[in-house]
Amino acid sequence: MTKLQFHDPQFQGYLGLQRLAKKQWGQDHQKIDFYTIIWTEAATITLKFDGIPMVLPAYSMAFLSPGQVVSLEAQEPEQVWLLEFNKMFYCMELHDKEVSCNGLLFSGVLESPFISLDEQEQHTFMLLRQVMLEEFANADNVQAEMLQLLLKRFIIKSARLARVQLSDRTKLNNNDIESVRQYSALIEKHFRTAHQVSAYADLMNKSPKTLSNLFKKLGGDSPQEILHRRLTLEAKRLFRFTDKSAKEIGFELGFEDPAHFSRFFKKRTGCSPSDYKISLETSVYGKIVKSAGISVILCPLWSR
């Protein structure tokens, strides 16, 4: 199937729908530019999100955010669909009160969440996809609005499923799940400037202790670990995809003292920013190489 695309020339909005191409995303560490939903039908695929391996079972969906670094392996790519859109077509932050998915499906503390679809849900989403496919052919003055409504419905249904399945796995109630979602969304918005959990607790009208207890119930990392992990991940992305120096990257991430950023990065990754950059240049994992006559131990590029 040819990739179906909608472009809004006035606002630079973009929406695309297609089956996965055979070689698409086969390259390791490919940075994506759009919000992307990967939907598997009768196929299991292997993914890496920012270096974290994950198996996406048949009849499920995964949700990716712009900037994530992804590789994908699918034995049956024709059984995999991609739905992608940009912020100008549908802004998660602007419509957060309507769909309540920012920090849950996209840009979430659960890293790259996925939802499973039972037979009825699979059928419902297939019907919705078919209506969307038909709407791509209607090039009239209400096409953009119709496609936005269909995407909104798609996202709302996905968010509802994500909440139910997260509650089933963790036994969190709706209020707790909303707090997790809110914390996650706030980190994505402020992590470059706010490095203390107390700042996010204040924005949520909660105490840091309350947040800590909440994430204990979730059974995962602490609020501080989640925040530091996001900072580290962004630093790695900037080292890989820009020519900025360690000092510039540290300043962009809110570290006024370059030495403070260097200590933070080394504590998180086990290597200095300069050694990490050498690792990127050689793209060899964990081996010793000669650089200017000096033996250097290369760093794992995407480990936490």
Secondary structure, 3 states (H helix, E strand, C coil): CCCEEEEECCCCEEEEEEECCCCCCCCCCEECCCEEEEEECCCCEEEEECCEEEEECCCEEEEECCCCEEEEEECCHHHEEEEEECCCCCCCCCCHHHHCCECCCECECCECCEEECCHHHHHHHHHHHHHHHHHCCCCCCCHHHHHHHHHHHHHHHHHHHHHHHHHHHHCCCHHHHHHHHHHHHHHHHHCCCCCCHHHHHHHCCCCHHHHHHHHHHHCCCCHHHHHHHHHHHHHHHHHHHCCCCHHHHHHHCCCCCHHHHHHHHHHHHCCCHHHHHHHHHHCCCCCEEEECCEEEECCCCCCC
